Amino acid sequence: MSDEDRDSLNEYAYKMQMDRFKVFKEQDREKGHLDVAFEIEGKKLHVNKYLLTTASEPLNAWLSDRWSTKDEVIKIEDYSFDCFYEFIQFIYTGRCDLSSENVFKMVDMAEFYNGQIR
C-alpha cells in the first residue's frame, strides 16, 4: 500500500470518527444509537454502549447486565459534567481538551478506568 493510499484511508477513518462524534454532540439518541444514559450534576449525557464497552474493560464490566439494568440511568458523582464529557469525547475522538483545571480529574478518570482505554 502506498503512502498516499494509507493517508487516504486514515483521512476516511478520521472523518467517520468525527461524524460519529458529531451525532454524539447532538445527543440524537436514535441516529447515534445512544443507548446508555449518564446523569452528572443533574444533566444527562447519552452515549453509545458499544463504543464504551469496546474501549475499556472496566466500562465493559460496569455496563454488563451483571452490574447494571437495561435503561437504567447511571449516576456519576465523582466527576463534573464537563470532565466526564471530555473523557467521553476522548473515547469518541481520541482527543480531549486538557486544561490546568481538569488535568488532574482526567488523570484520575484514566486511572479509575484502569488506563484501559484502547
LUMLUM-355981 format. One record per residue: z, x, y of N, C-alpha, C in turn; residue in three letters. Coordinates in nm, 3 decimals. Last residue first. Example, Ala and Ser with C-alpha at 12.3 -4.5 7.8 and 13.67 -1.06 7.14 Angstrom:
2
SITE       npz       npx       npy      capz      capx      capy       cpz       cpx       cpy   ronu
SITE     0.708     1.285    -0.225     0.714     1.367    -0.106     0.787     1.290     0.003    SER
SITE     0.780     1.319    -0.569     0.780     1.230    -0.450     0.780     1.320    -0.330    ALA
***
This chain:
118
SITE       npz       npx       npy      capz      capx      capy       cpz       cpx       cpy   ronu
SITE     2.501    -0.839     0.191     2.389    -0.759     0.137     2.272    -0.759     0.231    ARG
SITE     2.833    -0.821     0.239     2.711    -0.876     0.296     2.597    -0.784     0.259    ILE
SITE     3.074    -0.726     0.152     2.972    -0.750     0.051     2.843    -0.807     0.108    GLN
SITE     3.312    -0.675     0.273     3.200    -0.590     0.307     3.083    -0.609     0.214    GLY
SITE     3.495    -0.875     0.210     3.484    -0.756     0.124     3.365    -0.668     0.154    ASN
SITE     3.545    -1.054     0.401     3.442    -1.091     0.304     3.403    -0.971     0.219    TYR
SITE     3.721    -0.898     0.545     3.769    -1.019     0.479     3.673    -1.064     0.371    PHE
SITE     3.550    -0.707     0.658     3.648    -0.666     0.558     3.700    -0.786     0.478    GLU
SITE     3.410    -0.873     0.832     3.337    -0.794     0.732     3.431    -0.750     0.620    ALA
SITE     3.620    -0.965     0.991     3.546    -1.059     0.906     3.469    -0.985     0.797    MET
SITE     3.694    -0.722     1.115     3.790    -0.794     1.033     3.719    -0.893     0.939    ASP
SITE     3.464    -0.673     1.259     3.502    -0.578     1.153     3.601    -0.646     1.059    VAL
SITE     3.486    -0.889     1.434     3.368    -0.878     1.347     3.397    -0.782     1.231    MET
SITE     3.722    -0.830     1.566     3.716    -0.951     1.483     3.598    -0.944     1.387    LYS
SITE     3.639    -0.601     1.703     3.748    -0.592     1.606     3.749    -0.713     1.513    PHE
SITE     3.429    -0.697     1.871     3.403    -0.596     1.768     3.514    -0.589     1.663    VAL
SITE     3.462    -0.873     2.083     3.452    -0.927     1.947     3.443    -0.822     1.837    ASN
SITE     3.490    -0.732     2.326     3.579    -0.845     2.298     3.575    -0.888     2.150    GLU
SITE     3.293    -0.550     2.337     3.429    -0.496     2.329     3.529    -0.607     2.296    SER
SITE     3.045    -0.685     2.112     3.098    -0.656     2.245     3.238    -0.598     2.228    SER
SITE     2.746    -0.743     1.935     2.881    -0.687     1.940     2.919    -0.659     2.084    LEU
SITE     2.552    -0.975     1.807     2.583    -0.919     1.939     2.727    -0.873     1.939    ASP
SITE     2.368    -0.896     1.511     2.468    -0.973     1.584     2.494    -0.902     1.716    CYS
SITE     2.133    -0.919     1.240     2.175    -0.868     1.371     2.286    -0.955     1.427    ARG
SITE     2.040    -1.042     1.024     2.068    -0.901     1.007     2.112    -0.836     1.137    GLY
SITE     2.001    -1.317     1.036     1.903    -1.229     1.101     1.922    -1.081     1.073    THR
SITE     2.194    -1.461     0.888     2.059    -1.514     0.905     1.959    -1.409     0.950    TYR
SITE     2.419    -1.297     0.906     2.368    -1.334     0.774     2.224    -1.384     0.785    ILE
SITE     2.450    -1.292     1.184     2.419    -1.168     1.112     2.362    -1.198     0.974    PHE
SITE     2.520    -1.555     1.231     2.393    -1.505     1.286     2.353    -1.377     1.214    GLN
SITE     2.773    -1.550     1.119     2.668    -1.628     1.053     2.531    -1.583     1.102    ILE
SITE     2.894    -1.389     1.316     2.896    -1.349     1.176     2.785    -1.421     1.099    PHE
SITE     2.860    -1.546     1.542     2.796    -1.414     1.535     2.788    -1.363     1.392    GLU
SITE     3.025    -1.762     1.467     2.882    -1.783     1.488     2.806    -1.651     1.481    TYR
SITE     3.272    -1.638     1.470     3.220    -1.685     1.342     3.070    -1.711     1.353    PHE
SITE     3.291    -1.586     1.747     3.290    -1.475     1.650     3.232    -1.520     1.516    CYS
SITE     3.287    -1.850     1.853     3.187    -1.750     1.893     3.178    -1.634     1.793    ASP
SITE     3.514    -1.968     1.736     3.381    -2.021     1.709     3.275    -1.916     1.738    PHE
SITE     3.746    -1.719     1.614     3.694    -1.810     1.715     3.556    -1.860     1.674    SER
SITE     3.938    -1.719     1.311     3.834    -1.662     1.398     3.789    -1.766     1.499    TYR
SITE     4.114    -1.851     1.149     4.147    -1.714     1.186     4.049    -1.652     1.285    ASP
SITE     4.027    -2.099     1.068     4.135    -2.093     1.167     4.163    -1.953     1.219    GLU
SITE     3.793    -2.313     0.961     3.812    -2.170     0.986     3.915    -2.160     1.098    ILE
SITE     3.752    -2.562     0.720     3.814    -2.522     0.846     3.834    -2.371     0.850    LYS
SITE     3.481    -2.724     0.596     3.567    -2.609     0.573     3.621    -2.561     0.708    ILE
SITE     3.430    -3.046     0.482     3.422    -2.959     0.599     3.525    -2.848     0.580    VAL
SITE     3.269    -3.134     0.182     3.395    -3.106     0.249     3.370    -3.014     0.369    GLU
SITE     3.045    -3.173     0.029     3.052    -3.243     0.158     3.185    -3.223     0.232    ASP
SITE     3.217    -3.091    -0.267     3.089    -3.122    -0.202     3.114    -3.205    -0.077    LYS
SITE     3.496    -2.876    -0.234     3.442    -3.005    -0.276     3.314    -3.031    -0.199    THR
SITE     3.583    -2.550    -0.359     3.554    -2.645    -0.252     3.492    -2.771    -0.311    SER
SITE     3.633    -2.398    -0.583     3.720    -2.381    -0.467     3.694    -2.479    -0.355    TRP
SITE     3.449    -2.471    -0.781     3.587    -2.444    -0.820     3.682    -2.443    -0.701    ARG
SITE     3.202    -2.479    -0.671     3.268    -2.607    -0.700     3.415    -2.589    -0.736    ASP
SITE     3.195    -2.217    -0.422     3.168    -2.272    -0.556     3.243    -2.403    -0.573    SER
SITE     3.258    -2.095    -0.191     3.179    -2.218    -0.180     3.144    -2.278    -0.316    LEU
SITE     3.395    -1.869    -0.281     3.463    -1.964    -0.193     3.390    -2.098    -0.190    TRP
SITE     3.198    -1.729    -0.421     3.315    -1.781    -0.492     3.382    -1.892    -0.410    ALA
SITE     3.023    -1.673    -0.208     2.975    -1.744    -0.326     3.092    -1.806    -0.402    ASN
SITE     3.186    -1.522    -0.043     3.140    -1.653     0.003     3.089    -1.736    -0.114    LEU
SITE     3.217    -1.295    -0.213     3.333    -1.376    -0.174     3.293    -1.515    -0.122    PRO
SITE     2.940    -1.214    -0.232     3.013    -1.261    -0.350     3.138    -1.341    -0.311    GLU
SITE     2.690    -1.293    -0.001     2.824    -1.239    -0.021     2.890    -1.299    -0.145    SER
SITE     2.436    -1.398     0.012     2.468    -1.285     0.100     2.600    -1.218     0.063    ALA
SITE     2.418    -1.618    -0.141     2.340    -1.502    -0.184     2.369    -1.379    -0.100    THR
SITE     2.579    -1.793    -0.001     2.620    -1.753    -0.136     2.539    -1.635    -0.189    THR
SITE     2.441    -1.826     0.245     2.576    -1.771     0.239     2.610    -1.716     0.101    LEU
SITE     2.196    -1.935     0.167     2.200    -1.808     0.241     2.337    -1.744     0.235    LEU
SITE     2.285    -2.172     0.040     2.215    -2.069    -0.036     2.219    -1.934     0.035    TYR
SITE     2.393    -2.325     0.250     2.481    -2.269     0.147     2.413    -2.156     0.070    LYS
SITE     2.326    -2.310     0.583     2.261    -2.325     0.454     2.344    -2.251     0.348    ASN
SITE     2.555    -2.474     0.805     2.490    -2.354     0.754     2.427    -2.387     0.619    VAL
SITE     2.694    -2.602     1.102     2.629    -2.631     0.975     2.545    -2.510     0.934    HIS
SITE     2.987    -2.626     1.266     2.874    -2.536     1.250     2.819    -2.558     1.110    LEU
SITE     3.181    -2.812     1.497     3.121    -2.796     1.364     3.001    -2.703     1.371    LYS
SITE     3.487    -2.752     1.670     3.340    -2.761     1.671     3.289    -2.742     1.529    LYS
SITE     3.757    -2.702     1.660     3.714    -2.840     1.683     3.563    -2.859     1.687    GLY
SITE     3.767    -2.432     1.589     3.810    -2.473     1.722     3.759    -2.613     1.758    GLU
SITE     3.540    -2.499     1.343     3.608    -2.390     1.410     3.639    -2.436     1.551    ILE
SITE     3.431    -2.603     1.040     3.491    -2.650     1.165     3.575    -2.538     1.221    GLU
SITE     3.126    -2.597     0.863     3.249    -2.530     0.900     3.300    -2.595     1.028    PHE
SITE     2.937    -2.736     0.607     2.987    -2.753     0.743     3.119    -2.679     0.759    ALA
SITE     2.637    -2.698     0.432     2.777    -2.659     0.440     2.819    -2.675     0.586    VAL
SITE     2.367    -2.748     0.446     2.447    -2.829     0.355     2.593    -2.788     0.346    ASP
SITE     2.082    -2.757     0.594     2.216    -2.710     0.630     2.318    -2.797     0.558    LEU
SITE     1.805    -2.758     0.585     1.883    -2.772     0.461     2.024    -2.718     0.481    HIS
SITE     1.669    -2.770     0.820     1.723    -2.640     0.780     1.799    -2.641     0.649    GLY
SITE     1.605    -3.040     0.837     1.498    -2.941     0.837     1.546    -2.805     0.784    LYS
SITE     1.869    -3.153     0.837     1.767    -3.188     0.737     1.661    -3.080     0.725    GLU
SITE     2.011    -3.034     1.050     2.064    -3.032     0.914     1.958    -3.060     0.809    ARG
SITE     1.957    -2.842     1.299     1.881    -2.951     1.237     1.915    -2.951     1.088    ASP
SITE     2.061    -2.654     1.471     2.153    -2.730     1.387     2.086    -2.856     1.332    GLN
SITE     1.922    -2.473     1.610     1.903    -2.613     1.649     2.000    -2.705     1.577    GLU
SITE     1.990    -2.249     1.463     2.040    -2.262     1.600     2.027    -2.405     1.652    LYS
SITE     1.841    -2.302     1.226     1.988    -2.298     1.223     2.044    -2.319     1.363    PHE
SITE     1.584    -2.274     1.329     1.625    -2.404     1.277     1.777    -2.412     1.268    VAL
SITE     1.599    -1.999     1.390     1.572    -2.097     1.496     1.616    -2.237     1.452    LYS
SITE     1.628    -1.885     1.138     1.739    -1.877     1.233     1.721    -1.979     1.345    PHE
SITE     1.374    -1.932     1.035     1.490    -1.990     0.968     1.610    -1.992     1.062    ARG
SITE     1.229    -1.772     1.213     1.201    -1.915     1.206     1.319    -1.989     1.142    ASP
SITE     1.330    -1.521     1.146     1.358    -1.575     1.278     1.330    -1.725     1.285    MET
SITE     1.224    -1.496     0.886     1.369    -1.490     0.907     1.406    -1.552     1.042    GLN
SITE     0.951    -1.498     0.942     1.010    -1.604     0.858     1.161    -1.611     0.879    MET
SITE     0.936    -1.261     1.093     0.902    -1.390     1.154     0.961    -1.505     1.075    LYS
SITE     1.002    -1.075     0.894     1.089    -1.090     1.011     1.063    -1.223     1.081    TYR
SITE     0.781    -1.105     0.726     0.915    -1.134     0.675     1.012    -1.156     0.791    ALA
SITE     0.578    -1.017     0.902     0.575    -1.152     0.847     0.714    -1.194     0.797    TYR
SITE     0.654    -0.751     0.943     0.646    -0.843     1.056     0.649    -0.988     1.009    GLU
SITE     0.627    -0.655     0.680     0.758    -0.654     0.747     0.760    -0.749     0.865    ASN
SITE     0.351    -0.684     0.645     0.444    -0.759     0.561     0.583    -0.766     0.623    LEU
SITE     0.263    -0.499     0.839     0.224    -0.639     0.848     0.317    -0.728     0.765    SER
SITE     0.367    -0.261     0.738     0.411    -0.310     0.868     0.380    -0.458     0.885    ASP
SITE     0.217    -0.248     0.502     0.363    -0.257     0.495     0.419    -0.310     0.626    ARG
SITE    -0.040    -0.218     0.607    -0.009    -0.335     0.524     0.142    -0.356     0.517    ASP
SITE    -0.005     0.030     0.736    -0.044    -0.088     0.814    -0.012    -0.216     0.737    GLU
SITE     0.044     0.199     0.524     0.149     0.178     0.624     0.120     0.053     0.706    ASP
SITE    -0.086     0.058     0.216    -0.096     0.139     0.337     0.021     0.108     0.430    SER
SITE     0.000     0.084    -0.117     0.000     0.000     0.000     0.000     0.089     0.123    MET
***
